[in-house]
Amino acid sequence: MPFREKSAWISLVTTLLVYAYYFWNVSNRRAQNGAELFGLLIGCVVVLVVLQIVFHIAAAVRTPRDAATPRDERERLIALRSTNIAFYVLASGAVLAAMGLVFVGEAFAMANLILLSLVLAELAKYTSQIFFFRRGL
């Protein structure tokens, strides 16, 4: 498995786990006010960054030569296609978040819908990268 595919797996799994925890807490109203919610979000971002750093370092130590090689044409094409897919997911989520503000009327809900759109776009990007690496693009 190439290093960049490992990197996509690391990013996919850590993002999924951390934000699943965040949105589970938000949906169950464990964070009662804006300060608690902001603290939860900052804590999740810090945990996500630390997890990704640790796992990426571990993957780079296992295959240092592969981690140090520059991206080739195929990897750049995979990154471009994955970013394109993520853009459409983000744009759709932004429209739905705006509609959510109209129907729900809460800035809290809109902020979380926008964050959910960002997270889903990133998950779509990582998933499509893994798919393209596996497909042999």
RANORNOR-V935065 format. One line per field, one symbol per residue. burial: b if it has 9 or more other ideal C-beta (glycine too) atoms within 8 Angstrom, else e. A space follows every 10 residues. Layout:
# RANORNOR-V935065
burial: ???
This chain:
# RANORNOR-V935065
burial: eebbbbbbbb bbebbbebbe bbbebbeeee beeeebbebb beebeebbee bbeebbeebb eebeeebeee eeeebbbbbe bbbebbbebb ebbbebbbeb beeeeeeebb ebbbbbbbbb bbbbbbbbbb ebbeeee
